[in-house]
């Protein structure tokens, strides 16, 4: 893991895994370039799985929900992270605060580890919201297996694997299929492993792990758990305060 504090980024790469990923604090430019959210606002970017671009303003499959936490007022129009109110980076994590609406505050912590990363969010909302969070998008034409359980979703292709795991078991697995020509690396449709839920007005904790590889199977799982009451993440043998 290589921190780039000047840019608010972590590069994650293992010697045993040719896959490299980049965790992002969220870059913002007032020039409002086309597809700015997808190009600079996602939580992570992948050397192998690439990333998807928004294809329309209506429908989750057009919303480029890979590596994003997306919200909708139950009308199928979706918003994710675009501009951060504040960003902090330490040797262990990136913390950002952002508002998809003026009365919805999201605090996000991104924590890298050798084979992937952990995302933790605290959402304070005054409105009811549908909520979807995605991992990396895989090539649908190369998909060989979809393994869905109560709190996780693993997509296996001929060229790699991506998994999303709900650490608090409060969300439901969901696969989102993107239109052709949405991903910057391949023309075929993409499949995004996601977690979904509906948030009522109030404060909510969300936590998930993203694991990805170019190999045919994932490495042995890292032991992890998040205690939202004490705001402590256990990652392997380490304890990390989430403040």
Buried (B, 14 or more C-beta within 10 A) or exposed (E): BEBEEEEBBBBBBBEEBEBBBBBBBBBBEEEEEEBBBBBBBBBBBBBBBBBBBBBEEEEBBBBBBBBBBBBBBEEEEBBBBBBBEEBEBEEBBBBBBBBBBEEBBBBBBBBBBBBBBBBBBBBBBEEEBBBBBBBBBBBBBBBEEEEBEEBBBBBBBEBBBBBBBBBBEBBBBBBBEBBEEBBEBBEBBBBBBBBBBEBEEEEBBBBBBBBBBBEEEBBEEBEBEBBBEEBBBBBEEEEBEBE
